[in-house]
Amino acid sequence: MKFFETSNYHFFKKSTYVSLRWIGIIGQFISVYFVYFFLNFEFDFLISNLIISFGILSNLYLIFVYTKTQLSDRSAFIFLLIDIFQLGALLYLTGGVTNPFAIFLLIPSVFSSSNLSFRTNFLLVALTIIIIFILTFYSLDLPFPISSHFHVSPYYFYAIPIALIIALIFLNYLAMTFGKQSRLRREALAKMEEVMATEHELLSLGGQAAAAAHSLGTPLSTIKIITQDLVKQFKGNKDIEKDIILLSSQVERCNEILKSLTLNPVEEDNFIDKDLSMREYLSEIISSFKEISKRNFIFNFDQNSNTKKITKSIEIVYGLRNFIGNANKFSKENVYINLKSDNEITEIIIEDDGNGYPRDILSKIGEPYLKSSYVIEKSKVGLGLGLFIGKTLLEKNFANVNCRNSKTRSGAEVIIKWKNKDLFNI
């Protein structure tokens, strides 16, 4: 197993990192020159400049030699390690942990925690802690004349590295936690965009196939009529009659292919080509599941419910289908869909008779890549992407989505609610 991990979500953008390093290097130069020339403090000025110059050389290497636009996990580790050692060397010359600028030792590992792999970050944290310990016991005094006036209790002195280490671990934990959540959400959003792009592409292909069928319908019909006349003219001539019959059969086959091209790419979505009421939307979605599922779909709605048309929306259809599909997947026998609609609100309640949401993920419903610790059927294990995509798409279209376990049945319940003024203006 490789120690360093690389993926689409573990990287540094080189230009951003180089810019941040320039800011740090300029800050180091300003601090050293200000303290030496303006405050007239005494410390090893020449070696300090050589250490900072090493940072400049490493940055120039990144700009002119390292040609990639992203820093891999391994490369980022090496350059962050250089940053830690460079700052550690400067602190060694100027008082160690008693130097107020020791706080900057935390920056490289904290900066990496939300961008690089756990192993890389763990190693950077460990090395930073080692540097803090070294600077606690081994360092030159603070620049003169501060060193002659700075006298503190050992309790205070040893509290400094302890505070730095606690802050380092705490900040890295927070950054890693939020960084992981951010990466997972980016990945889930990328998958959602991919799914929606596929839906749009299929609709586009369906439209092109329909246009082709419409355009070719007339010439194919003409060919068919001519072949029928030719059959009558050459009746009795077995050789010619056989070819004409073959030609006619191929014309029929062309018609069937064009028809299948029109229907199959969007077999479940061809109704989106027109504006429908919510009842019609749900009826079409349920029908598409009935063709492939053995579950019973029980659809209830008020006969007097609002029948106003809704502007066609792939996002609403796909969001509703995700929740209905989830109910179909986890139900035992029945899926219940209730539609309530009046002049103010439109509400859809989707329930199933399955086992419901596991208790340990109930509060996290709608987040991607959920895993329950409860034992469930392996065939029904999911990553939570369906719920995440459905919830995101519907909320993007002004819906209020609430997922919970049903109070009247054994399974899960999803309540999707719109204000009509939002729904009919999409």
C-alpha positions as CSV (number, residue, x, y, z in Angstrom):
1,M,0.0,0.0,0.0
2,K,1.3,3.4,-0.9
3,F,1.9,5.7,2.0
4,F,0.8,8.8,0.1
5,E,-2.7,8.9,-1.5
6,T,-3.7,10.9,-4.5
7,S,-7.2,11.5,-5.8
8,N,-9.3,14.1,-7.3
9,Y,-10.0,15.5,-3.8
10,H,-6.4,15.4,-2.3
11,F,-4.4,18.1,-3.9
12,F,-3.1,21.7,-3.7
13,K,-3.6,24.2,-6.4
14,K,0.0,25.3,-7.1
15,S,-0.6,28.9,-7.9
16,T,-2.5,29.5,-4.6
17,Y,0.1,27.7,-2.6
18,V,2.9,29.7,-4.2
19,S,1.1,33.0,-3.6
20,L,0.7,32.1,0.1
21,R,4.3,31.2,0.4
22,W,5.4,34.5,-1.1
23,I,3.3,36.3,1.5
24,G,4.9,34.3,4.3
25,I,8.5,34.9,2.9
26,I,7.9,38.6,2.6
27,G,6.5,38.7,6.1
28,Q,9.6,36.9,7.4
29,F,11.9,39.4,5.6
30,I,10.0,42.4,7.0
31,S,10.1,41.0,10.6
32,V,13.8,40.2,10.5
33,Y,14.8,43.5,8.9
34,F,12.5,45.6,11.2
35,V,13.8,43.9,14.4
36,Y,17.4,44.1,13.3
37,F,17.6,47.6,11.8
38,F,14.8,49.5,13.4
39,L,14.7,48.0,16.9
40,N,18.4,47.3,17.0
41,F,18.0,43.8,18.5
42,E,20.9,41.4,18.3
43,F,20.6,38.0,16.7
44,D,22.2,36.0,13.9
45,F,21.0,38.2,11.0
46,L,23.1,36.5,8.3
47,I,21.9,33.0,8.9
48,S,18.3,34.2,9.3
49,N,18.6,35.6,5.8
50,L,20.1,32.4,4.4
51,I,17.2,30.4,5.9
52,I,14.6,32.7,4.3
53,S,16.5,32.6,1.0
54,F,16.1,28.8,1.0
55,G,12.3,29.4,1.1
56,I,12.7,31.7,-1.9
57,L,14.6,29.1,-3.9
58,S,12.0,26.4,-3.1
59,N,9.3,28.8,-4.3
60,L,11.2,29.5,-7.5
61,Y,11.5,25.8,-8.0
62,L,7.8,25.4,-7.8
63,I,7.3,28.2,-10.4
64,F,9.9,27.3,-13.0
65,V,10.7,23.7,-12.6
66,Y,7.6,22.0,-11.2
67,T,5.4,22.1,-14.3
68,K,2.2,20.6,-12.9
69,T,-0.7,22.9,-12.0
70,Q,-1.6,20.8,-9.0
71,L,0.6,19.6,-6.2
72,S,0.2,15.9,-5.5
73,D,-0.1,14.5,-2.0
74,R,3.6,13.6,-1.9
75,S,4.8,16.9,-3.4
76,A,2.7,19.0,-1.1
77,F,4.0,17.0,1.9
78,I,7.6,17.8,0.9
79,F,7.1,21.5,0.5
80,L,5.0,21.8,3.6
81,L,7.8,20.0,5.5
82,I,10.2,22.6,4.1
83,D,8.0,25.3,5.4
84,I,7.9,23.7,8.9
85,F,11.7,23.2,9.1
86,Q,12.4,26.7,7.7
87,L,10.2,28.4,10.3
88,G,11.6,26.0,13.0
89,A,15.1,27.1,12.1
90,L,14.2,30.8,12.4
91,L,12.6,30.2,15.7
92,Y,15.6,28.2,16.9
93,L,17.8,31.3,16.3
94,T,15.3,33.7,18.0
95,G,14.1,32.2,21.3
96,G,12.3,29.0,20.4
97,V,8.8,28.6,21.8
98,T,9.1,31.8,23.8
99,N,9.1,33.7,20.5
100,P,5.5,34.9,19.9
101,F,5.8,33.9,16.2
102,A,5.9,30.2,17.2
103,I,2.2,30.2,16.6
104,F,3.0,30.1,12.9
105,L,4.3,26.6,13.2
106,L,0.7,25.4,13.3
107,I,-0.2,26.9,9.8
108,P,1.3,24.3,7.4
109,S,-0.3,21.2,9.0
110,V,-3.7,23.0,9.5
111,F,-3.6,24.2,5.9
112,S,-3.0,20.7,4.7
113,S,-5.6,19.0,6.9
114,S,-8.5,20.1,4.7
115,N,-6.8,19.4,1.4
116,L,-4.5,16.3,1.8
117,S,-4.9,12.8,2.9
118,F,-5.2,11.7,6.6
119,R,-1.9,10.0,6.5
120,T,0.0,12.9,5.1
121,N,-1.6,15.3,7.6
122,F,-0.9,12.9,10.5
123,L,2.8,12.9,9.6
124,L,2.9,16.7,9.3
125,V,1.2,17.0,12.7
126,A,3.7,14.5,14.3
127,L,6.7,16.3,12.8
128,T,5.4,19.7,14.0
129,I,5.0,18.4,17.5
130,I,8.6,17.1,17.4
131,I,9.8,20.5,16.3
132,I,7.9,22.1,19.1
133,F,9.5,19.8,21.6
134,I,13.0,20.5,20.2
135,L,12.4,24.2,20.4
136,T,11.2,23.9,24.0
137,F,14.5,22.4,25.2
138,Y,17.0,23.5,22.5
139,S,17.1,27.0,21.1
140,L,19.1,30.2,21.3
141,D,17.9,33.0,23.6
142,L,15.6,35.7,22.5
143,P,17.3,38.6,20.7
144,F,19.2,41.0,23.0
145,P,18.0,43.1,24.9
146,I,14.7,41.1,25.4
147,S,16.6,38.1,26.6
148,S,18.0,40.0,29.6
149,H,14.5,41.0,30.7
150,F,12.4,37.9,29.9
151,H,12.3,35.7,33.0
152,V,9.2,33.5,33.6
153,S,8.2,30.6,35.8
154,P,8.9,27.0,34.4
155,Y,5.1,26.5,34.7
156,Y,4.5,29.3,32.3
157,F,7.4,28.3,30.0
158,Y,6.2,24.6,29.6
159,A,2.6,25.7,29.2
160,I,3.6,27.4,26.0
161,P,4.4,24.2,24.0
162,I,1.5,22.3,25.6
163,A,-0.9,25.1,24.5
164,L,0.6,25.0,21.0
165,I,0.3,21.2,20.7
166,I,-3.4,21.2,22.0
167,A,-4.2,24.0,19.5
168,L,-2.5,22.1,16.7
169,I,-4.4,18.9,17.3
170,F,-7.8,20.7,17.9
171,L,-7.5,22.9,14.8
172,N,-6.4,19.9,12.6
173,Y,-9.3,17.8,13.8
174,L,-11.8,20.6,13.0
175,A,-10.2,21.2,9.6
176,M,-10.1,17.5,8.7
177,T,-13.8,17.0,9.7
178,F,-15.0,20.0,7.7
179,G,-12.6,19.2,4.9
180,K,-13.9,15.6,4.6
181,Q,-17.5,16.8,4.6
182,S,-16.7,19.3,1.9
183,R,-15.0,16.7,-0.3
184,L,-17.9,14.3,0.1
185,R,-20.4,17.0,-0.8
186,R,-18.3,18.1,-3.8
187,E,-18.2,14.5,-5.0
188,A,-21.9,14.0,-4.5
189,L,-22.7,17.3,-6.3
190,A,-20.5,16.2,-9.2
191,K,-22.4,12.9,-9.4
192,M,-25.7,14.8,-9.3
193,E,-24.5,17.1,-12.1
194,E,-23.4,14.0,-14.1
195,V,-26.8,12.4,-13.6
196,M,-28.7,15.6,-14.7
197,A,-26.4,16.0,-17.7
198,T,-27.3,12.4,-18.7
199,E,-31.0,13.2,-18.3
200,H,-30.7,16.2,-20.5
201,E,-28.7,14.3,-23.0
202,L,-31.3,11.5,-23.2
203,L,-34.0,14.1,-23.7
204,S,-32.0,15.7,-26.4
205,L,-31.4,12.3,-28.1
206,G,-35.1,11.5,-27.8
207,G,-36.0,14.9,-29.4
208,Q,-33.5,14.2,-32.3
209,A,-34.9,10.7,-32.8
210,A,-38.4,12.1,-32.9
211,A,-37.4,14.7,-35.4
212,A,-35.7,12.0,-37.5
213,A,-38.7,9.8,-37.4
214,H,-40.9,12.7,-38.4
215,S,-38.7,13.7,-41.3
216,L,-38.2,10.2,-42.6
217,G,-41.8,9.1,-42.1
218,T,-42.9,10.6,-45.5
219,P,-40.2,9.1,-47.7
220,L,-40.5,5.7,-46.0
221,S,-44.3,5.8,-46.6
222,T,-43.7,6.6,-50.2
223,I,-41.3,3.7,-50.6
224,K,-43.8,1.4,-49.0
225,I,-46.6,2.4,-51.4
226,I,-44.3,1.9,-54.4
227,T,-43.3,-1.5,-53.2
228,Q,-47.0,-2.5,-52.8
229,D,-47.6,-1.4,-56.5
230,L,-44.5,-3.3,-57.6
231,V,-45.7,-6.5,-55.9
232,K,-48.9,-6.2,-57.9
233,Q,-47.1,-5.5,-61.2
234,F,-44.6,-8.4,-60.9
235,K,-47.0,-10.9,-59.3
236,G,-46.0,-14.3,-60.5
237,N,-42.3,-13.4,-61.1
238,K,-40.9,-15.2,-58.0
239,D,-37.4,-13.7,-58.2
240,I,-38.5,-10.1,-58.4
241,E,-41.4,-10.6,-56.1
242,K,-39.1,-12.0,-53.4
243,D,-36.8,-9.0,-53.6
244,I,-39.7,-6.5,-53.4
245,I,-41.1,-8.3,-50.4
246,L,-37.7,-8.1,-48.7
247,L,-37.5,-4.4,-49.5
248,S,-40.9,-3.9,-48.0
249,S,-39.9,-5.7,-44.8
250,Q,-36.8,-3.6,-44.5
251,V,-39.0,-0.4,-44.8
252,E,-41.1,-1.8,-41.9
253,R,-38.0,-2.5,-40.0
254,C,-36.8,1.1,-40.5
255,N,-40.1,2.4,-39.1
256,E,-39.8,0.2,-36.1
257,I,-36.1,1.3,-35.4
258,L,-37.1,5.0,-35.7
259,K,-40.0,4.4,-33.4
260,S,-37.8,2.6,-30.8
261,L,-35.3,5.4,-31.0
262,T,-38.0,7.9,-30.3
263,L,-39.3,6.0,-27.2
264,N,-36.4,4.0,-25.7
265,P,-33.9,6.7,-24.8
266,V,-36.4,8.4,-22.6
267,E,-39.0,5.7,-22.1
268,E,-39.8,6.9,-18.6
269,D,-39.3,10.6,-19.3
270,N,-41.1,11.3,-22.6
271,F,-44.0,12.9,-20.8
272,I,-41.7,15.8,-19.7
273,D,-42.1,17.3,-23.1
274,K,-45.3,19.0,-22.0
275,D,-46.6,20.9,-18.9
276,L,-48.5,18.7,-16.5
277,S,-50.3,18.9,-13.2
278,M,-48.6,17.4,-10.2
279,R,-51.1,14.6,-10.2
280,E,-50.2,13.7,-13.8
281,Y,-46.5,14.0,-12.9
282,L,-46.9,11.5,-10.1
283,S,-49.1,9.2,-12.2
284,E,-46.5,9.0,-14.9
285,I,-43.6,8.3,-12.5
286,I,-45.6,5.6,-10.7
287,S,-46.5,4.0,-14.0
288,S,-42.8,3.8,-15.0
289,F,-42.0,1.9,-11.7
290,K,-45.0,-0.4,-12.1
291,E,-43.4,-1.8,-15.3
292,I,-40.3,-3.0,-13.5
293,S,-41.4,-3.5,-9.9
294,K,-43.5,-6.1,-8.1
295,R,-44.5,-3.7,-5.3
296,N,-48.1,-2.3,-5.0
297,F,-48.2,1.5,-5.6
298,I,-51.2,3.1,-3.8
299,F,-51.7,6.6,-5.1
300,N,-54.3,8.7,-3.2
301,F,-55.3,12.2,-4.1
302,D,-58.2,14.6,-3.5
303,Q,-60.5,14.7,-6.5
304,N,-60.8,18.4,-6.0
305,S,-57.1,19.0,-5.8
306,N,-55.4,21.7,-7.7
307,T,-55.0,20.7,-11.4
308,K,-53.0,23.7,-12.5
309,K,-50.2,22.9,-14.9
310,I,-46.6,23.0,-13.8
311,T,-43.8,24.1,-16.2
312,K,-41.9,21.0,-17.3
313,S,-38.9,20.4,-15.0
314,I,-36.5,17.5,-15.2
315,E,-35.2,18.4,-11.7
316,I,-38.6,18.0,-10.0
317,V,-39.3,14.7,-11.9
318,Y,-35.9,13.3,-11.1
319,G,-36.1,14.4,-7.4
320,L,-39.6,12.8,-7.0
321,R,-38.5,9.7,-8.8
322,N,-35.5,9.3,-6.4
323,F,-37.7,9.3,-3.4
324,I,-40.3,7.0,-4.9
325,G,-37.5,4.7,-6.1
326,N,-36.1,4.6,-2.6
327,A,-39.5,3.7,-1.2
328,N,-39.8,1.0,-3.8
329,K,-36.3,-0.4,-3.0
330,F,-36.9,-0.6,0.8
331,S,-40.6,-1.5,0.9
332,K,-41.8,-5.0,1.6
333,E,-45.0,-5.0,-0.4
334,N,-46.6,-1.5,-0.6
335,V,-45.6,2.0,-1.5
336,Y,-48.1,4.8,-0.5
337,I,-48.2,8.1,-2.2
338,N,-50.6,10.8,-1.1
339,L,-51.1,14.1,-2.9
340,K,-52.7,17.1,-1.2
341,S,-53.1,20.3,-3.1
342,D,-55.3,23.4,-2.6
343,N,-55.0,27.0,-3.4
344,E,-52.1,27.6,-1.0
345,I,-49.9,24.5,-0.8
346,T,-49.1,21.3,-2.6
347,E,-47.9,18.4,-0.4
348,I,-46.7,15.0,-1.4
349,I,-46.3,12.2,1.2
350,I,-44.3,9.1,0.2
351,E,-44.4,6.1,2.6
352,D,-43.4,2.5,2.5
353,D,-43.9,-0.6,4.7
354,G,-40.3,-1.4,5.1
355,N,-38.1,-1.1,8.2
356,G,-37.7,2.7,8.0
357,Y,-34.5,4.7,8.4
358,P,-31.9,3.4,10.8
359,R,-31.9,5.4,14.0
360,D,-28.2,6.3,13.7
361,I,-28.6,8.1,10.4
362,L,-32.0,9.6,10.9
363,S,-30.6,13.0,11.9
364,K,-28.3,13.0,8.9
365,I,-30.8,12.2,6.1
366,G,-29.9,14.2,3.0
367,E,-26.2,14.0,3.5
368,P,-24.2,12.0,0.9
369,Y,-22.3,8.7,1.7
370,L,-24.2,7.7,4.8
371,K,-23.5,4.3,6.4
372,S,-25.5,2.7,9.1
373,S,-24.0,0.5,11.8
374,Y,-27.2,-1.6,11.9
375,V,-27.3,-4.9,10.1
376,I,-29.4,-4.6,6.9
377,E,-29.7,-6.6,3.7
378,K,-26.5,-6.1,1.6
379,S,-28.7,-5.8,-1.6
380,K,-30.3,-2.8,-0.1
381,V,-27.2,-1.0,1.2
382,G,-26.9,2.5,-0.3
383,L,-24.6,5.5,-0.1
384,G,-27.3,8.0,0.6
385,L,-26.7,9.6,-2.8
386,G,-30.3,9.1,-4.0
387,L,-31.7,10.9,-1.0
388,F,-29.0,13.6,-1.3
389,I,-29.7,14.2,-5.0
390,G,-33.5,14.1,-4.6
391,K,-33.5,16.5,-1.6
392,T,-31.0,18.9,-3.3
393,L,-33.0,19.0,-6.6
394,L,-36.3,19.6,-4.9
395,E,-35.0,22.1,-2.4
396,K,-33.4,23.9,-5.3
397,N,-36.9,24.2,-6.8
398,F,-38.3,25.8,-3.5
399,A,-39.6,22.5,-1.9
400,N,-39.5,21.8,1.8
401,V,-38.4,18.2,2.2
402,N,-38.7,16.3,5.6
403,C,-37.5,12.7,5.9
404,R,-38.5,10.7,9.0
405,N,-39.9,7.3,10.0
406,S,-43.6,7.0,9.5
407,K,-45.9,7.5,12.5
408,T,-48.7,5.3,11.1
409,R,-46.7,2.6,9.2
410,S,-43.5,0.7,9.8
411,G,-41.4,2.3,7.1
412,A,-39.9,5.6,6.1
413,E,-41.9,8.7,5.3
414,V,-40.9,11.7,3.1
415,I,-43.0,14.8,3.1
416,I,-42.4,17.2,0.2
417,K,-44.2,20.5,0.4
418,W,-44.4,23.6,-1.9
419,K,-46.1,26.9,-1.6
420,N,-48.1,27.1,-4.8
421,K,-46.8,30.6,-5.5
422,D,-43.3,29.1,-5.7
423,L,-44.2,25.8,-7.5
424,F,-46.2,27.4,-10.3
425,N,-43.6,30.1,-10.9
426,I,-40.7,27.7,-11.5
